[in-house]
Amino acid sequence: MRVAKWGNSLAVRLPKGIVDELGISDGDDVTLRILGPREFGVERPLSVEEHLQRLRGLRGVMPGGYRFDREDANER
């Protein structure tokens, strides 16, 4: 891969294998994380639907009879 000038920034083209693995397409947001002195990683944030699926997976996790109390939670 080659780094190229793009306006006042630098750009790197992502190979098709990485794009396919991350499931990203043109216009998607990605996050870059520095992993080491000469190393970085690319992440694709979860979509709204993926967040909702994760939340749905938490249903039933609370003990029976549990009731959320906003006032109690704010006191902590």
Backbone as a ProteinNet text record, in pm:
[ID]
protein_1_A
[PRIMARY]
MRVAKWGNSLAVRLPKGIVDELGISDGDDVTLRILGPREFGVERPLSVEEHLQRLRGLRGVMPGGYRFDREDANER
[TERTIARY]
84.8	0	88.7	38	114.1	35.5	105.9	45.7	47.4	-66.1	-76.8	-129.6	-94.2	-141.6	-285.4	-372.2	-510.8	-548.5	-540.7	-559.1	-447.6	-482.8	-382.8	-357.8	-420.1	-410.1	-334.2	-313.7	-257	-362.8	-359.4	-459.5	-393.3	-460.4	-416.6	-537.7	-520.1	-628.4	-631.1	-751.9	-766.6	-784.4	-708	-722.3	-860.9	-906.9	-1038.4	-1058	-956.1	-967.9	-1004.2	-943.7	-972.6	-1113	-1148.7	-1281.8	-1389	-1368.2	-1464.6	-1472	-1357.8	-1353.4	-1424.7	-1408	-1472.8	-1617.6	-1654.6	-1790.6	-1819.5	-1720.6	-1739	-1757.5	-1816	-1834.2	-1813.2	-1816.1	-1793.3	-1886.3	-1831.3	-1909.2	-1923.4	-1884.1	-1892.3	-1788.3	-1819.2	-1722.5	-1639.7	-1511	-1422.4	-1342.1	-1289.5	-1206.2	-1067.3	-966	-827.6	-774.5	-707.4	-648.8	-499.6	-419.9	-275.6	-251.1	-190.2	-163.8	-21.1	68.1	208.1	280.8	412.3	487.8	477.3	462	453	336.2	227.5	117.8	-16	-116.5	-250.2	-353.6	-473.5	-583.2	-701.4	-783.2	-902.4	-1023.9	-1119.4	-1242	-1362.3	-1466.6	-1593	-1686.6	-1735.4	-1830.1	-1955.8	-2022.5	-2146.4	-2255.3	-2337.9	-2452.1	-2561.6	-2661.8	-2774.8	-2839.7	-2858.4	-2920.9	-2834.8	-2703.1	-2615.1	-2621.5	-2630.1	-2646.2	-2778.3	-2885.5	-3015.3	-3013.5	-2946.4	-2935.6	-2862.5	-2755.2	-2682.4	-2771.9	-2849.3	-2939.4	-3047.5	-3100.8	-3202.3	-3145.8	-3018	-2953.5	-2943.4	-2958.5	-2950.8	-3085.1	-3190.9	-3323.4	-3320.5	-3384.5	-3394.3	-3272.6	-3174.2	-3053	-3076.3	-3168.8	-3195.1	-3265.1	-3236.4	-3302.7	-3452.7	-3527.8	-3673	-3713.1	-3814.1	-3861.6	-3780.3	-3671.5	-3589.1	-3668	-3662.1	-3728.6	-3628.6	-3607.9	-3515	-3578.2	-3504.1	-3549.9	-3451.2	-3494.5	-3407.5	-3350.9	-3431.9	-3385.3	-3276.4	-3298.8	-3199.1	-3069.2	-3079.9	-2960	-2882	-2950.6	-2882.9	-2815.5	-2858	-2795.4	-2658.8	-2635	-2507.1	-2399.4
-117.4	0	122.8	226.1	349.1	464.2	550.3	670.2	778.4	847.3	951.2	1079.7	1191.5	1322.4	1341.2	1387.7	1413.2	1545	1655.1	1788.5	1815.8	1852.7	1875.6	1750.3	1638.4	1514.4	1409.2	1294.8	1178.5	1070.2	988	883.1	750.3	642.9	506.7	433.7	362.6	282	148.8	106	-21.7	-133	-240.3	-352.4	-417	-477.8	-539.6	-641.1	-717.6	-817.9	-756	-641.7	-572	-512.8	-453.4	-394.7	-502.5	-618.9	-728.9	-780.8	-796	-847.7	-754.1	-623.1	-525.6	-499.3	-537.3	-513	-366	-292.9	-149.4	-119.4	-3.6	40.4	190.6	242.1	384.2	469.3	564.1	654.8	611	487.3	440.3	509.7	523.4	576.5	461.4	487.1	389.6	461.4	382.8	436.6	375.7	460.7	412.8	417.2	311	303.8	275.5	346.8	322.4	202.2	98.2	-25.5	-33.7	38.1	36.5	149.9	158.4	269.7	279.4	166.5	167.4	80.6	81.8	-9.4	56.5	38.2	87.9	-14.6	-2	-90.2	-9.9	-73.8	-10.1	-83.3	-6.8	-66.5	0.1	-77.6	-23.6	-18.7	100	108.1	26.4	-18.5	-93.6	-4.7	-63.7	9	17.4	97.5	109.3	-27.4	-100.7	-233	-329	-323.6	-409.7	-373.8	-244.8	-202	-255.1	-244.5	-293.2	-444.5	-518.7	-663.8	-696.9	-623.5	-645.3	-617.4	-508.2	-475.1	-581.6	-630.4	-736	-861.9	-886.4	-1003.2	-993.1	-873	-854.4	-875.8	-892.5	-912.8	-1035.3	-1020.1	-1132.7	-1151.1	-1063	-1076	-1029.8	-939.3	-887.4	-993.8	-995.6	-1092.4	-1067.3	-1173.6	-1162	-1059.2	-978.2	-877.4	-749.5	-743.9	-622.2	-510	-393.9	-276.2	-161.2	-99	13.8	135.5	198.7	319.6	430.9	526.6	635.1	714.1	743.5	819.7	742.4	613.1	529.3	525.4	513.9	507.4	638.3	751.4	880.8	907.5	838.8	857.1	791.7	691.7	618.2	704.4
0	0	0	-58.4	-70.1	-7.8	63.3	121	13.6	-2.8	-105	-41.9	-99.5	-54.1	-102.8	-12.6	-48.4	16.9	-57	0.2	99.6	223.9	328.4	411.4	374.1	449.6	371.7	435.4	368.4	363.7	259.9	242.7	213.3	254.9	225.5	169.1	60.3	4.2	77.2	113.8	182.7	79.2	92.7	-0.7	11.6	-96.1	-101.2	10.8	44.3	150	285	316.4	442	437.4	324.6	307.3	325.1	262.6	274.3	417.6	482.6	619.9	717.7	699.5	787.1	747.5	626.6	579.5	558.4	507.6	486.4	338.3	311.4	173	165.3	46.1	21.9	108	182.6	265.4	410.2	443.5	582	668.4	796.9	893.4	948	967.2	1030.6	1138.9	1230.9	1338.1	1325.1	1332.4	1330.7	1473	1514.5	1647.6	1634.1	1711.3	1712.6	1802.7	1745.9	1819.6	1870.6	1807.6	1845.1	1776.1	1793.4	1735.1	1582.6	1514.7	1368.5	1321.2	1398.9	1371.1	1406.2	1320.2	1351.4	1306.5	1360.5	1325	1274.2	1193	1137.2	1193.1	1246.9	1299	1234	1216.4	1168.6	1288.3	1323.3	1435.3	1405.7	1511.4	1494.2	1435.1	1350.1	1294.1	1400.3	1375.2	1467.3	1486.2	1377.4	1385.9	1469.4	1454	1533.4	1681.7	1712.9	1852.3	1908.9	1830.7	1876	1899.6	1813	1830.9	1960.5	1990.7	2116.2	2236.6	2230	2339.9	2356.5	2244.6	2251.8	2316.4	2296.4	2357	2507.8	2563	2707.4	2776.8	2700.5	2761.1	2852	2965.6	3057.7	3146.4	3136.4	3215.8	3359.3	3380.5	3514.8	3599.3	3729.9	3817.8	3823.9	3850	3859.3	3963.4	3932.1	4024.8	4025.3	3947.4	3943.9	3879	3940.5	3884.6	3886.5	3772.5	3763.9	3829.7	3919	3986.7	3954.1	3875.6	3830.7	3948.6	4048.1	4164.2	4238.6	4256.5	4324.1	4244.5	4112.3	4028	4033.3	4041.6	4044.9	4178.9	4284	4415	4422.2	4336.6	4340.5	4295.4
[MASK]
++++++++++++++++++++++++++++++++++++++++++++++++++++++++++++++++++++++++++++

